[in-house]
Amino acid sequence: MNSAFATPTASLDDPFYYLTNFRFVLAWVGERHADLLATDELAFLEQFESLPLASQALLVRMVMRKGELFRLSKLVYTEVGDSANALLPLIELGWVDDNPALSIEELFHQLRLAELRQVLAEDIRAAGLSLSSAKTVLYDTLASRLTQTAPLQVWWPEAPECVVRLGVMNICDRLRLMFFGNLRQDWAEFVLTELGLQRFE
């Protein structure tokens, strides 16, 4: 969106204010750039509207967050309710992977130190390290030894929850580019705003 354009935004009194604003972006892009949209982008616009409200809201919450991997326990939002149920339609569409392969780097980002010491206990000992070693020490040593990727349930068969991967960030980034006209401005800059009129240039 590279020309000044006044955009109405939802009030924070609405628990789905961010979803209202996200829908505005999709409608704006669909109206003005339909001829430029790829097949997967057009499908995204159409299928998003057919999702249950909770699934729409959870998807937008994930898009607004940093990264593409999320522990289910971190996806807790009052207005969404049961996140596991809200994820199901997204999984069916292939927009969320509920059993993604994780690299050692991704595993370290998702698990707490105590969990890593439990999951990688044998590898830690085999590397000649103490289980009390710091997280950075463990990673620096194990990263070159554990080069495989595997789902969390393979790394940690007793995992008490799952990790999911958002698979539509590339589409959302392209839509964001069409709306803002650049990639400097993120979704939060519009989706989280509570202004009567917001002007983007």
Secondary structure, 3 states (H helix, E strand, C coil): CCCCEEECCCCCCCCCHHHHHHHHHHHHHHHHHHHHCCHHHHHHHHHHHHCCHHHHHHHHHHHHCCCCEEEHHHCCCCCCCCHHHHHHHHHHHCCEECCCEECHHHHHHHCCHHHHHHHCHHHHHHCCCCCCCCHHHHHHHHCCCCCCCEEHHHHCCCCCCCEEEECCHHHHHHHHHHHHCCCCCCHHHHHCCCCCCEEEC
